[in-house]
Amino acid sequence: MREVLGKPLIGHMIDRLRFSKHLADIIVATSTDHSNDEMCEYLKSTHVKVYRGCEDDVLERFYFAATEVSAKNVVRLTGDCPLIDPALLDHYIETFFLKKLDYIHPSSSFAEGLDIEVFTYMALEEAYQNAKLKSEREHITQYFFNNPGRFIKFALKNTRDDSHYRITVDEEVDFLVVKNIFESLYKGENHIFRFEEIKQYLDRHEEVYKLNRQIVRNEGLKISLEKDR
């Protein structure tokens, strides 16, 4: 709900998602914790569907959100990625159907903050019914990695290594990076700047690019896996 240019980050993210050619619906799956009340009221005012479920069992929350809208396939995007690229998102969806997959995810060569996953409702249902580890309940798709023989999976490769770019928002310095990007590239709701423009901006502004370079990638997942071990 932190604002940039007078709009919460979640609002900017949804504006970008609406440029996708293939998304049938957008639903925000959040928890029943009162800390999310303000966000839910905002989303309802912008006519975005909201599902509220368990705070800790994110897999359960996702499953019931997808069930509520009778989804056959699910795109998972996390709220800390407000600069998601809708054209890249469509490429994931097209590849998912072309290869007849159960699950597609990014390789590590993509920038952190372009995190897109697509999977079938049937795969999600199996994970919901069978996932036992806390990391599997928290990170949703971890069950797919832990049971490789049960799913047709594919890691989408990037055309170059962009892994050193970080445009996700987990820390205060991440917010400063994303704020600088929006304030420099945003031209209104009818224009979506692509990741190539973001990359060019960060390449030209090393002082912004360096702000969050010390943060470990996927730190939350690594902590969850270590706790399971």
Backbone torsions as a table, in degrees:
resi	resn	phi	psi	omega
1	MET	NA	-2.3	173.7
2	ARG	-59.7	136.1	-174.6
3	GLU	-94.5	144.3	170.5
4	VAL	-132.3	126.6	-178.5
5	LEU	54.6	38.4	174.7
6	GLY	79.2	9.9	-179.4
7	LYS	-136.1	139.0	177.0
8	PRO	-61.1	151.1	179.9
9	LEU	-56.7	-38.3	-179.9
10	ILE	-62.7	-33.1	177.0
11	GLY	-67.6	-42.2	176.7
12	HIS	-62.1	-41.0	-179.1
13	MET	-62.3	-45.2	-178.8
14	ILE	-67.3	-36.9	174.5
15	ASP	-55.9	-41.9	-178.6
16	ARG	-69.6	-39.4	-179.5
17	LEU	-64.1	-29.7	-178.5
18	ARG	-68.5	-9.9	175.4
19	PHE	-86.2	-4.9	176.6
20	SER	-66.9	141.0	178.4
21	LYS	-84.3	-15.7	-168.3
22	HIS	-117.3	-12.5	179.6
23	LEU	-71.9	125.1	178.7
24	ALA	-83.7	-27.9	-175.7
25	ASP	-158.4	156.0	174.9
26	ILE	-123.5	126.5	176.4
27	ILE	-135.8	131.0	178.2
28	VAL	-93.5	119.8	-179.8
29	ALA	-100.2	103.5	-179.0
30	THR	-123.9	-176.3	-174.4
31	SER	-100.2	170.4	179.0
32	THR	-82.0	-0.4	179.5
33	ASP	-60.8	138.9	-175.9
34	HIS	-61.9	-20.8	178.8
35	SER	-63.5	-17.4	-179.5
36	ASN	-96.5	1.3	-176.8
37	ASP	-59.6	-45.3	-177.7
38	GLU	-60.9	-44.1	179.4
39	MET	-63.1	-42.3	-178.7
40	CYS	-63.4	-40.3	177.3
41	GLU	-63.8	-40.9	177.6
42	TYR	-62.1	-46.8	-177.7
43	LEU	-62.2	-41.3	178.5
44	LYS	-64.3	-34.3	178.8
45	SER	-68.3	-21.0	178.0
46	THR	-103.0	11.9	175.6
47	HIS	63.4	37.9	174.7
48	VAL	-103.1	133.5	179.5
49	LYS	-69.2	143.6	-179.6
50	VAL	-130.9	134.2	169.7
51	TYR	-118.3	131.0	-179.6
52	ARG	-115.5	126.8	-178.0
53	GLY	-142.8	-149.7	-173.5
54	CYS	-65.0	138.9	178.8
55	GLU	-69.3	-43.6	-172.2
56	ASP	-95.4	-33.3	-179.6
57	ASP	-92.0	84.0	-175.8
58	VAL	-69.9	-31.4	177.7
59	LEU	-61.2	-45.4	177.0
60	GLU	-60.8	-42.6	-179.6
61	ARG	-60.9	-44.6	178.9
62	PHE	-64.0	-43.4	-177.4
63	TYR	-61.0	-47.3	-178.5
64	PHE	-71.2	-32.2	175.9
65	ALA	-63.7	-44.6	179.5
66	ALA	-67.4	-38.3	178.9
67	THR	-64.6	-38.7	-177.6
68	GLU	-61.5	-33.4	-179.3
69	VAL	-102.8	12.0	177.3
70	SER	54.3	44.4	-178.8
71	ALA	-71.3	138.0	171.9
72	LYS	-92.6	-30.1	176.6
73	ASN	-137.8	153.3	-173.7
74	VAL	-129.4	133.7	169.5
75	VAL	-102.4	123.7	178.0
76	ARG	-100.6	123.1	174.4
77	LEU	-129.9	142.8	-178.1
78	THR	-102.1	146.6	-174.1
79	GLY	-66.6	-8.8	177.8
80	ASP	-90.8	13.4	179.8
81	CYS	-120.7	65.8	-175.1
82	PRO	-69.6	-13.8	-178.5
83	LEU	-101.4	27.2	179.3
84	ILE	-55.9	141.4	-175.7
85	ASP	-97.1	113.2	-176.1
86	PRO	-64.0	-30.1	177.8
87	ALA	-69.9	-40.0	175.9
88	LEU	-65.0	-40.6	176.9
89	LEU	-56.9	-46.0	178.9
90	ASP	-63.2	-34.8	177.7
91	HIS	-63.5	-41.0	176.0
92	TYR	-59.8	-47.7	-177.3
93	ILE	-63.2	-43.5	179.5
94	GLU	-63.4	-41.5	178.8
95	THR	-66.6	-38.7	178.5
96	PHE	-56.1	-47.5	-178.9
97	PHE	-75.6	-39.2	-179.2
98	LEU	-60.0	-41.7	-177.5
99	LYS	-91.2	-0.8	178.5
100	LYS	54.0	57.6	-173.7
101	LEU	-94.0	161.7	167.0
102	ASP	-92.5	-26.8	-173.4
103	TYR	-159.8	131.1	173.4
104	ILE	-126.6	142.0	-178.1
105	HIS	-146.5	164.3	-178.7
106	PRO	-79.6	148.7	168.2
107	SER	-77.7	169.4	-177.4
108	SER	-72.2	-1.0	-178.8
109	SER	-83.0	-6.4	177.1
110	PHE	-85.9	155.1	175.6
111	ALA	-63.3	145.8	175.1
112	GLU	-74.8	123.2	-172.9
113	GLY	120.5	-5.4	173.2
114	LEU	-113.2	45.3	-172.5
115	ASP	-85.6	111.2	-177.0
116	ILE	-130.9	132.0	174.0
117	GLU	-133.9	142.1	176.6
118	VAL	-129.8	134.8	179.3
119	PHE	-151.2	162.0	179.8
120	THR	-77.1	155.6	174.9
121	TYR	-63.0	-35.6	180.0
122	MET	-63.0	-40.4	177.7
123	ALA	-65.6	-41.4	177.9
124	LEU	-62.1	-41.7	-179.6
125	GLU	-63.8	-41.7	177.9
126	GLU	-62.8	-42.6	178.8
127	ALA	-62.2	-44.3	-179.8
128	TYR	-59.7	-41.5	-176.3
129	GLN	-76.4	-26.9	-169.5
130	ASN	-117.9	-16.7	-177.7
131	ALA	-65.6	130.4	-177.4
132	LYS	-114.6	-35.5	-176.3
133	LEU	-69.8	146.2	179.0
134	LYS	-60.2	-38.4	179.1
135	SER	-64.3	-32.3	178.3
136	GLU	-71.6	-34.0	178.7
137	ARG	-76.8	-29.2	-177.1
138	GLU	-83.7	-38.3	-171.2
139	HIS	-106.8	7.9	167.8
140	ILE	66.5	-62.8	-173.5
141	THR	-93.6	2.0	179.3
142	GLN	-61.2	-30.6	178.0
143	TYR	-60.0	-35.6	179.3
144	PHE	-63.5	-38.7	179.3
145	PHE	-72.8	-33.1	-178.5
146	ASN	-78.4	-12.1	179.7
147	ASN	-132.2	65.5	-170.1
148	PRO	-63.7	-29.6	-176.7
149	GLY	-75.7	-8.6	-174.4
150	ARG	-95.9	-9.5	-173.7
151	PHE	-135.7	146.5	172.0
152	ILE	-87.3	106.8	-173.1
153	LYS	-114.2	159.0	177.7
154	PHE	-153.0	130.7	175.1
155	ALA	-97.8	114.0	-179.3
156	LEU	-69.5	128.2	179.8
157	LYS	-90.8	141.6	174.0
158	ASN	-85.2	158.2	179.6
159	THR	-77.9	-11.5	176.3
160	ARG	-154.4	173.8	-179.2
161	ASP	-92.6	105.9	178.1
162	ASP	-108.0	16.8	-172.1
163	SER	-65.4	-16.3	-178.8
164	HIS	-83.3	-6.1	176.0
165	TYR	-90.5	138.7	-179.7
166	ARG	-130.7	111.8	-178.9
167	ILE	-127.6	25.7	172.0
168	THR	-89.7	167.2	-178.1
169	VAL	-125.4	94.0	175.5
170	ASP	-115.2	-30.2	-175.1
171	GLU	-124.3	167.6	179.8
172	GLU	-58.4	-40.8	-179.9
173	VAL	-67.2	-31.5	174.7
174	ASP	-61.6	-43.1	178.9
175	PHE	-60.2	-40.5	179.7
176	LEU	-63.7	-39.1	177.8
177	VAL	-62.5	-50.8	-177.4
178	VAL	-65.4	-38.0	177.5
179	LYS	-60.4	-45.6	178.2
180	ASN	-61.6	-39.7	179.7
181	ILE	-64.3	-48.7	179.9
182	PHE	-61.1	-46.6	-176.4
183	GLU	-65.0	-23.0	-179.7
184	SER	-92.3	-32.3	-170.8
185	LEU	-111.9	-17.1	-174.7
186	TYR	-69.9	131.2	179.8
187	LYS	-128.4	25.6	178.8
188	GLY	105.8	168.1	-175.3
189	GLU	-65.7	-20.8	-176.1
190	ASN	-90.1	1.5	178.0
191	HIS	-128.9	124.4	178.2
192	ILE	-109.5	116.4	176.4
193	PHE	-80.6	139.5	-173.6
194	ARG	-90.3	171.3	-179.0
195	PHE	-63.5	-32.4	178.5
196	GLU	-58.7	-39.6	177.5
197	GLU	-67.3	-39.7	177.6
198	ILE	-61.5	-45.3	-179.3
199	LYS	-62.8	-43.1	178.5
200	GLN	-62.2	-39.5	178.0
201	TYR	-62.7	-47.6	-178.9
202	LEU	-65.5	-34.1	177.3
203	ASP	-66.5	-32.5	-179.1
204	ARG	-84.2	-19.4	-175.8
205	HIS	-123.4	77.6	-175.6
206	GLU	-61.8	-29.3	-179.2
207	GLU	-66.1	-29.6	175.4
208	VAL	-81.0	-46.0	-179.5
209	TYR	-54.4	-37.2	-174.8
210	LYS	-81.4	-10.2	-173.6
211	LEU	-58.8	-37.7	-175.0
212	ASN	-120.1	22.8	-176.1
213	ARG	-68.2	-21.5	-174.6
214	GLN	-83.3	-8.0	-175.1
215	ILE	-79.5	134.6	-177.9
216	VAL	-74.7	134.2	-179.9
217	ARG	-71.5	138.2	177.3
218	ASN	53.6	39.0	-176.3
219	GLU	-62.1	-38.6	-178.9
220	GLY	-62.1	-43.6	178.3
221	LEU	-64.0	-42.2	-179.8
222	LYS	-62.1	-38.9	178.2
223	ILE	-65.7	-42.4	-179.7
224	SER	-63.8	-43.2	179.5
225	LEU	-64.7	-38.5	179.2
226	GLU	-65.7	-39.0	178.3
227	LYS	-64.1	-40.0	177.3
228	ASP	-62.5	-41.4	179.3
229	ARG	-64.4	NA	NA
